[in-house]
Amino acid sequence: MIDIDTWEQIEGHVLTGGLTLLMGYMAFIVWRLGVDSKAGKMGFFALFLALGLGMLGFIIKGVLVEMLGG
C-alpha cells in the first residue's frame, strides 16, 4: 500500500503535468484556429490575447496560491 503522503505527492505531480499538457494543447488549438481562418498578424494577436488571458489567469492564480502558502 502507498501511504497518503506519497499518494498526494504523486497526485500533485500528475495534476501539474496534465494541466501543463492541456494548456499546451489549448495554445495549439488557438494557433490552429488562426491558421485555418487565415488570420494575419493582428488576428493572431487578437486570438492569443483573448483566448490566452484565461490560461494566464489560471497560471497567475496558481503562483499566488503557492506564494501565499495555500
C-alpha positions in Angstrom: 0.0 0.0 0.0 1.1 3.6 -0.7 0.8 5.9 2.3 -1.3 9.0 2.0 1.6 11.5 1.8 3.2 9.6 -1.1 -0.1 9.4 -2.9 -0.7 13.1 -2.5 2.7 13.9 -4.0 2.1 11.6 -7.0 -1.3 13.2 -7.4 0.1 16.7 -7.4 2.8 15.9 -10.0 0.3 14.2 -12.3 -2.2 17.0 -12.0 0.5 19.6 -12.7 1.8 17.7 -15.7 -1.7 17.0 -17.0 -2.7 20.7 -16.8 0.5 21.7 -18.5 -0.2 19.4 -21.4 -3.8 20.6 -21.6 -2.8 24.2 -21.7 -0.2 23.5 -24.4 -2.9 21.7 -26.4 -5.2 24.7 -25.9 -2.5 27.0 -27.2 -2.1 24.7 -30.3 -5.9 24.9 -30.9 -5.7 28.7 -30.8 -2.8 28.7 -33.2 -4.6 26.2 -35.5 -7.7 28.4 -35.4 -5.6 31.3 -36.6 -4.0 29.3 -39.4 -7.3 27.8 -40.6 -9.0 31.2 -40.6 -6.1 32.8 -42.5 -5.7 35.4 -39.8 -2.9 37.9 -40.2 -0.6 39.2 -37.5 -3.3 41.2 -35.9 -5.7 38.3 -36.0 -3.2 36.0 -34.3 -2.6 38.7 -31.7 -6.3 39.1 -31.0 -6.8 35.3 -30.7 -3.9 34.7 -28.4 -4.8 37.8 -26.3 -8.5 37.0 -25.9 -8.2 33.2 -25.5 -4.9 33.2 -23.8 -5.9 35.5 -21.0 -7.9 32.7 -19.4 -4.8 30.5 -19.3 -2.7 33.3 -18.0 -5.2 34.0 -15.2 -5.1 30.3 -14.2 -1.3 30.4 -14.1 -1.2 33.6 -12.0 -3.8 32.0 -9.6 -1.5 29.0 -9.1 1.5 31.2 -8.5 -0.3 33.3 -6.0 -1.7 30.3 -4.1 1.9 28.9 -3.8 3.3 32.3 -2.8 0.7 32.7 -0.1 1.2 29.2 1.2 -2.3 28.0 0.4 
